[in-house]
């Protein structure tokens, strides 16, 4: 496993730098499917089948989106009932 720096944005558009633990294949492909988990505020968050990352502590849901080139962003979505 490798640690990769990625950016996140919350529902208000604020951006943060976080760490993602990724498989070796991520280094070549930059595919979100190779992300094992992201770390936000000290919490390791694993993806669901849809590659969404739901925080157990805050209830927030993060989704990986492309940001062009080699960078990735994670966009936070409100949990909908």
Order of alpha helices (4+ residues) and beta strands (2+ residues): beta-beta-alpha-beta-beta-beta-beta-beta
